[in-house]
Amino acid sequence: MTLKEKIAFVWGLPRKRKIWLIGCFLGSVLTLPIIYVLPSKWLKYFLGYNLKNRQLCVLVTAQQLVYSRQIASLMRTVASNTPWPCRCLAQALCIKWILTLEKIPSVTYLGTARELGQFKAHAWVTVGALTVIGGHNNQYSIVGTFTSIDLLSN
C-alpha cells in the first residue's frame, strides 16, 4: 500500500474511526516509555483494576462489541505500520485506554508460558466473550487480570 493509498484510506474513514485511529497511533507511541522505561511494578496503574489471576467475562451490548472489533482492527492496522515495535502489551494498553474512553467494559489479561525452556509472556484484551486483541490460546497461564471497571466495589 503506497502512502497515497494510506492517506486516502484514512481520509475515507468516518469521523469516529479517525479519532480511534489517531488514538491507536498516539497510544502506540505513549506505551513505549511505559513498557521499556518504567519499572514493571508500575504497569498495573495503567492496566486498570487488578483482580489477581481470575478469568472472567464482562457483559456488553451488541453495539459495544461492534465498536470494540472496529477499534481492534484499527489497532492491528497501526501496529503493522509503525516503525517501532508495537507488540501485544503495547496493543493491549492502547485498546484498553480507548475502550475505557468509549465506556466499553473490558478485561486485560497477562499470561506466561514456558516453551523449550524459554519464558514467554503475552497480553490480550477481551470484551464480553470475544478476544479483541492478542489472540489468547490455552498455552498461557493467566498471571494478571485487569478490568476497566471496578467489579469488587460492593
Buried (B, 14 or more C-beta within 10 A) or exposed (E): EEEEEEEEEEEEBEEEBBBBBEBBBEBBEBBBEBBEEEEEEEBEEBBBBBBEEEEEEBEBEEEBBEBBEBBBBBBBBBBEEBEEEBBBBBBBBBBBBBBBEBEBBBBBBBBBBEEEEEEEEBBBBBBBEEBBBBEBEEEBEBEBBBBBBEBEEE
